[in-house]
């Protein structure tokens, strides 16, 4: 009887164990069912438990590889020469590299903290850039002057404002990444360079004046043919004097864009006509004509001397580089604007060979003279000498008036096309629009 009870209990135990194995196998089959959907070549006829261990090991390795890749990218960003920060959908700072902490004075933030960016960095420009990036779902770029804040009043006296450039891009889940570039060292270096050149220009004025006086004395004492060499020397001295004067003038304009603007009512057509009359003897040498189209009485509020200088430089360039027996056109019109007062648009078009495509972005830079831009066979015998500052001065004067200037090539004439936009059109201007 005892033996019968033992066998019965053993049978029940073995049956229960078999039932548990069956249930375990069914559970593992359900667990591994997604893995069985792989291509048949990846299927291996293995027992369920070893297969499960193999898949778990593979997942662990993939996780380690992803963590290693993430760490590598974080290390690269942390040692990058530009700043980088990342915020979540609520503008909370998730991560930033060492350069960003230095630029934005984020000494209070520690890795792992999640805090509102605006609490750490009092820069509404940066906050606005992030919001625009998230709303538009497009990369954005912005430049502004950043005024750092600091809890320590003693350190605040030593902290200076920075010119920053930020490039942002949208990320998944409403996050935004921002790259930061500190442009202040470049600006400081440019200012030092400008001061050095200005000091040099000031120092050159006195000896150049002395040389010019000596040359004038020689001109009165030498007879032909020797005097032609002195005349050539006088031309070169005058060119150097003009270069020094133009450099000083441009430097002063850039240092104080609105400096010495004596704004008053100026009738645009009369001013342009006056400029052309001054240059007409030069234009007659190449048989050039001049045409103006636009309102008869177009009054703007501007500095007449500076505006005269603008059109003098532009028309002088057009005369130098126009093909013989062609025409120079100036078209003026009042452009529609949502702002008051409206904007006057002036287009100056010649019939030369225009600008080279690679030169167009640089024509308003100082001392820039393209090797092939604005040259043609008709001018090979002409001695065209410029100092490379005329268009830079023109641009600075237009900017000082709150306007803009753009260089293009005209599709019909093939020549240069300079477009000016100047605000401050006065109420008594003729509102007739000429295209």
Protein Blocks (a to p, Z undefined) as FASTA:
>chain_A
ZZmmmmmmmmmmmmmmmmmmmmmmmmmmmmmmmmmmpcfklpccddfklmmmmmmmmmmm
mmmmmmmmmmmmmmmmmmpcbdcddddfkopafbdcfklmmmnopakbcghiacdfklmm
ccfklmmmmmmmmmnopacddddddddddfblklmmmpccddddddddddehhiacdddd
dfklmmmmmmmmmmmmmmmmmmmmmmmmmmmmmmmmmmmmpccfklmmmmmmmmmmmmmm
mmmmmmmmmmmmmmmmmgoiacddddfklmmmmmmmmmmmmmmmnopacddeddfblcdd
ddfklmmmmmmmmmmmmmmmpcehiacdddddddddfbdcdddddddddfbebjafklmm
mmmpghiacfkgopafklmmpccddehlmmmmmmmmmmmnopacdddddfklopacdddd
dehiafkbcfbdcZZ
